[in-house]
Amino acid sequence: MQDEKKSNSIQNRLIGIMVLMLAATLLTNLFINRRINTMVRQIDSVFASNVSMDELSGMIELVNSSMFDYLNTKSSAALENYYRYEQDFKDLLEDLNDKPVDNEALNLEKNIRRMSESYLEKTESTIQAKRGRNVERYRQYYEEASELFSFINYGIYELDSLYFRNNSANYEKLLRVMGFLERGSVLISLAVFGVCLILVNMMIRTIVGPLKKLSDTALEVASGNLDVAVPSVESRDEIGIVASAFSAMLKSIREYIAQVRESTLKEARMKEQELELEAHLKEAQLQFLQAQINPHFLFNSLNAGAQLAMLEDAESTGTYLEKMADFFRYNVKKNNGVSTLREEIESIDSYIYVLNVRFAGDITYEKQVDESVSGLAMPGLILQPLVENAVTHGIRNRLDDGIITLTVLKEEAYVRVTVRDNGEGMTKEQIQAVMEDRMNAVRTSDSPGIGLSNVKNRLTLYYSEEGLFSIQSDGKDCGTEVTVLLPLKNRRNVKETEEYVSDSDRR
Amino acid sequence: MKKLIALVTIFVAVILASMAAVWLYCEKSLTEVRSQQEFTDVYNSLYVFVSDDDSVQTESLFDAAVRAGKETGVKVERSSMLTYPEFTMQEKMTIAVAEKADGIILCSRNSGDIASLVPYAEAAKIPVVTVLSDDSETSRISFIGLNSYEVGAAYGEQILAALKKDKNRILVLMNTDTETVQSSLIYSTMLQVIERGKTPGVSSRISVQSVNSAGAFEAEEAIRDIFVKSEETPDILVCLDAVTTECAIQAATDYNRVGEVSIIGYYASKETLDAIPKGIIQATLAVDAEKIGTMACEALNEYLELGYVSNYFPADFQMVTAENVKRYAG
């Protein structure tokens, strides 16, 4: 995989394309250069045959003149020259064709060569005749040689002309080919240039295209749009890697932001719950404070009254005042909002005792409590409003047969606390209004208690759980049953219970 | 991207095709240039054709000799290959000998020159074959040509056929170059045949005019004069060579004498054959020049191979008239 990435890297691709372009240019240049060299060499050799004809003509002239010199002077130098030139001439003749063939120029060469050989035979005979002082003979031979010399010169002239005609035609042809080669070379070079241009363009587009898309996407992201789609880059080069990394980074940012947003929302919600809970508690306390101006002063005064009654042996009065003091002390003490089921029940006991004194012992109060759960922590001032509501709205007008029953039962996950009365009962509309917070059923101007809605909301806020509060009534004069479910395994409940227990232990 | 790849592929293909085209064109041109120094056939022997005549008949004869030589590996070429200046027959023979020819085909219009030409070759031991004209006294190895007696008889027959009225003027145009033994024999035979064959009561006056057909424009001028001067215009005009025949045809046409003058010509050139169906000329002597050329080459081959050869090969001829001209024209 690593090797594959390496082989697809931009660097390798750039090097590859450069090498390809250079190789194409090099090959094209080599091709053109070779062609031009071949043509130039051929053009150089075009008139070589004319040059050789000139040499031949000059040499036979030298042979003839040296022979003439010898015949004229019989000098050794002339003879020496003659033999030297004769040899040179023979060497030149060796290059000429000697066979009858199907080629006009070569046939002329053959004729010139053969005539030249005949001529040399004659000149040799002439020289020998001269050396032999055979005047008649050497004159005859000289004339014959001179005749052949003129024929040979005609032949050379004709061959030279023929070569010149052919060579000129060839020269023109080669010049045309050179012109064609020049134009062809320009066209080929342009075509190679075009291909290189396209290849470079392709390569740059391949590299820059995804990069541009990526930069556009990055700009979008920078402007705050995290929902932009990352362009798919198929190449496995560095840009592909950057694109996939950018995509992964963007995904992580999105997830992180979602997490932060969720936790912020959660925190805000919790904060809101806390504030609401606190507000409700404050409301309850305020109601007590409004109802009971300075309860400390009141329950201290009540305690003083109770002690005074004890001193005067007024036991009932003493007990009454003591219960009153307990009740108000509990209310003051539960300022922090956390209590136990036992303390709540004790508070109800005190409250019922006070009411019974007030109403001449007409309220019948029964309770069935599972003591195993009496230590369960719970929000304070929950049960007392229920009992107060049962008294105020349930049995107030029928104290004689009114019964209030408190039941505490441990269930699998909850402790079910029920406050039931056999009083006036509630209509379905009233129950619904209470459950929907539209009516505070128990809030009346003369009531010092806390509303049922308040109780319901505090339970919900405290335990962060719905359905812990319910009201049941079969209608008018059928009594009312208010049920509160206290979760046994609620995280907060366990913690508060442990803290409370330890606090109690410390006390 | 696919489009670009296709474009690049096309470009590369065009480049390769262009390179191939340039390469092929250059190679083709170079091959053409180099091929001028190349040859296809190498010959074993060289025969030189020595001639003082460039008539159609001689050309045809030479071409036939070249073809016959090629088949047997012999190069037949003109001694006048050196075209400048105009060489004499003696010089041509000298050149042929100097070129070390293996054989010489001698085609001289004047048989009288042959005796002076053959010795050049004889000295160099080069065999000589004479064609069309001959000198049997020389050392030439063979002669290929017409039988003068038969030719004269053929002309005589045609003259007899042309005789129409009581008095006939017959003019025989003789080439000054060919006024030799052969032409004399032709003429005398012609006379004999006419005398023997003419109808009683028909008189004929035969005259001879010499025309130098080898000289520049001389033949045409001489024949024009014959047709222009009506008192000299013959009833029958006998031409003994190809040039005078063509001149006579042209003059008869130009001076509107077709039908008035019966022309008996020599050699079956295309122009001559075309003139026969039109009635411009009565007949022409068709010599198979090609066969003579072939036979000359074969005679030399035979001599060089066997050391001897027949000293005479008669050449065929035919009188072409309106009746049989289609065979030749076709």
Interface residues (C-beta under 8 A of the other chain):
Chain A: T28 F31 R35 T38 M39 Q42 V46 K99 P100 V101 D102 N103 A105 L106 N107 L108 K110 N111 R114 M115 E117 S118 Y119 E147 L148 F151 Y154 G155 Y157 E158 N166 N170 K173 L174 R176 V177 F180 L181 G184 S185 L187 I188 A191 V192 G194 V195 I198 L199 N201 M202
Chain B: M1 L4 L7 V8 F11 V12 V14 I15 S18 M19 A21 V22 W23 Y25 C26 S29 L30 E32 V33 Q36 Q37 E38 F39 T40 D41 V42 Y43 S45 L46 K75 E77 M81 L82 T83 Y84 P85 E91 T94 I95 V97 A98 E99 K100
